[in-house]
Amino acid sequence: MQTRIVRIGNSQGIRIPKLIIEQLGKPDAVELEIKNNQLIISPITTPRSGWGEAFERMAADGDEQSPEISFPQIDDPWQETEWTW
C-alpha cells in the first residue's frame, strides 16, 4: 500500500488507513523504529492486555476452576520430626 507524506503543522507525517489501524488492534500508541532503511510501526501493548476478555470467555465456557495440583509425598523422617504440618 502506498501513501503520501503530508505536512502536519511544522512536521510531516503519513495518514494510516483505518483498515491498517484495525489490523493492529486499534492501539492508542505505537513504537517507531528504523531497520534496514525501513520505517517499522508496531503497536505498544501493555502487560496482561487482553486478560480481562480471556477471563470473561473462560467464565462463559465454565472453565474458571483452578487445576488440581498434587505434590509428591516425601518419605523422610526429618520432615516428620522437624516440621509441624
Residue, then its C-alpha position, 0 to 999 in steps of 0.5 A: m500500500q502506498t501513501r503520501i507524506v503530508r505536512i502536519g503543522n511544522s512536521q510531516g507525517i503519513r495518514i494510516p488507513k483505518l483498515i491498517i489501524e484495525q489490523l493492529g488492534k486499534p492501539d492508542a500508541v505505537e513504537l517507531e523504529i528504523k531497520n534496514n532503511q525501513l520505517i517499522i510501526s508496531p503497536i505498544t501493548t501493555p502487560r496482561s492486555g487482553w486478560g480481562e476478555a480471556f477471563e470473561r470467555m473462560a467464565a462463559d465456557g465454565d472453565e474458571q476452576s483452578p487445576e488440581i495440583s498434587f505434590p509428591q509425598i516425601d518419605d523422610p523422617w526429618q520432615e516428620t520430626e522437624w516440621t509441624w504440618 
